[in-house]
Amino acid sequence: MRNYEFTVIFTANEDNKNAGLEMVTSTFSAAGVEITKQEDMGVKFLAYEIKKQDKGHYVYFELKADPEKIVEFEKAFMLNHNIMKFLFVNSDK
């Protein structure tokens, strides 16, 4: 298992953020990912519009996961309409 930093931007709507966050955390727990830190960074203005939105709700995670699972997570998160953008970064280096 490797250490990763994961940042996700949800739509600024509170209901959509809650639904997206529930989906992300349930996907992680079903795959056996250990979340070591979760920080809600709040709503921030975006540098440019994403999906015709100028604000997004940022959530930051530190987690331990198998590298093979990251590709599966990326596919699932791309299909979720509540998630505007996300980024996985390997923090072991």
Stockholm file with secondary structure:
# STOCKHOLM 1.0

chainA/1-93         MRNYEFTVIFTANEDNKNAGLEMVTSTFSAAGVEITKQEDMGVKFLAYEIKKQDKGHYVYFELKADPEKIVEFEKAFMLNHNIMKFLFVNSDK
#=GR chainA/1-93 SS CEEEEEEEEEESCHHHHHHHHHHHHHHHHHTTCEEEEEEEEEEEEEEEEETTEEEEEEEEEEEEECHHHHHHHHHHHHTCTTEEEEEEEECCC
#=GC SS_cons        CEEEEEEEEEESCHHHHHHHHHHHHHHHHHTTCEEEEEEEEEEEEEEEEETTEEEEEEEEEEEEECHHHHHHHHHHHHTCTTEEEEEEEECCC
//
